[in-house]
Amino acid sequence: MPIFRKDMTIRPNLPEITECAPKDRPADGVDPLTEILLGLRLDGVEYARYVLHEPWAVAFPALREATFHFIAQGSCWIQVGQQDWLQLNAGDAVLLPRGSAHALASAPALPTVAIGKLARKAVADNLFLVDDSAHAQSDTGMATPPTHVVFSGTLRFNLDPLHPLLMMMPEAMRACDLAQRDPAVLALLDAMEREVALNRIGACGILARLADVLAASIIRGWVECACSDASGWIAAVRCPLVGRVLAAVHQHPERDWSVNELAALMGASRSSFIEKFSATVGETPAKYVARVKMFQARHWIARDGLRVAVVANRLGYDSEASFSRAFKRIIGHPPSAARLG
């Protein structure tokens, strides 16, 4: 029977905008960034519980999905790409929002084993157990208790990996760094730690659901902190004038947006709109709209399995050939490669 939370919506609690005049705010009082984040969702793909004996080191390949690790027992280390090793203590969690290649180890610089080479046993749908106890025995031949227990998961965003919001996130986001600002994060970490300690029936299923909620909370906490910096894409989307345009484009990427329509949304002349948008976002409205369309197209092709011709028609292109040229120009490869990837 299904035991996983499949649709996790991120609901932000964003700080007040102080740099924009009250008269510039949307009439309905809705923050454009809030509108975009309300559409951001995480879907659990699969989960695994690792029961390990030191010394150990496991290499995780780069994935399209986000990766999540909760350290249930023992302290370990994580290295993302070629960055420095970072220690993770028991009760901590880390989210890699872009699924970056990384290594987990009981100590830094140990030789790693590819995660795919470890034997795993299916416990339930999309839930697996990896236990190296068979290779960890004492001198007397008796099995030794594990030194580390890690609960991991892969989570899928409903956004393209190159979406500006995902690209702004750090490679790795530690829950403990956000726990002091968000009591909900600390409560979720405590709940996961208790669930592991009690080891009750159905614990892995409960942990999977908690992992989904915690991952969403980590992202919300990061967004709230990032918003206070008032820089980059988040600052642009939080500006009521430009933000309402960005929100409309992201909510309706299939629409054939004209510059005049977007200017009307901002309540400005065509020339003033182009100047304000380009200065705030860093590119022209036409280029930004084209990128958002292609991100959505890749999502439809790679995740939903739509045919290229269907996507081209949905986005308003006259022909599959013209759509394919635009896709390759922006994404860097033809649409057919998106399905293979």
Steps between C-alpha positions, in 0.01 A plus 500: 500500500625855436683646796664810359409865483490569125413867466679743727414866439739760639313778676729793581473744785687783336625817669343835421626688197652824621680629189184554288244771555159385627328643191709263284374189671243277329142601573420158640803511731642172366879485483606378150765275653233341717295430187795322337591304812143383550540315171833341602455136597716204600414141416672213680665265249666239719650460846770283656619419850875437525633290788878537493816403687804723497717550312275567201468750215230510234495705177165631370482600131344821374123469458219705351316461830587663831677280754430493873693338787402477867776386735320277746803353681867592515683802361612492139637726229374626164694636204311663214701500180848626577395712795638453851369219717220604735415315819144388567405399852231259612160667470603727214374496142626633169317575176674519162232680295665445161604141566871581484753217504631446852654256743399394851764343723573408858821703466635735233712379208411131526481312166138497389273226369236595241154490653377281217740221601346457844244222528160623606177328602155630420299564817195657334416691185787743434658421839823303534734373770879496459674307778871414495476285816593187304844650439545638850593232751711498811807282549273237654285487187207673669316784327584842643243775555495775236691821561289709264140510380402739219153550355513636144258594228474642150240771450374646175417866450232604254752754369776469244847467659601827327209697649642823652374406847678161496815647346525752784490232768832380643628155406420371849260637763540381860193485719693592815600832339131590470371342822586805710285722276215255443374299800309273260828368358627412846170329587517289183859398570401398853204302367721313252756425770231362732352288223840342433568442869164331567530280189126429500301323230470719191784729613649524150168612355463768767859611437429532128210733566699703752786525249266655242375757749850577629638550148218745424566680831873529423422668168244731658747599769770569243265711289395706801864564590599570140218748458645720771812547284291680234729405212493288185197325352315477831526876546372546144198278550422664833488844344126557449542664160726243335392218729142490377634460145733216600224328692266515199766363264584208733136419567410500129815409303288364214351842427631698203603802703561824311708786637193723494301253711780475756538877508128529571536261793761731649296808413778661301572604145678254273834683515484558877408136559789365292744730676373415852476126433845473340665699777336292774514150352818532294355407161229619264137389550506306171806298601364427845162383366675279244713337772199432723317343205791268425536399867132407499543318169785290637289416804211384281728292279727347765257457790156473340610317186321733258593481133703789359223588254247523786728727702569721200127541438429563870756781506357661188774419248401480134705186442696235684812610312483861622440381855795260480730780381392725787537217751853416386603866498395549863550158662805394296371174356201385290169413670549129431804502733282626785300178495817289493640699796 
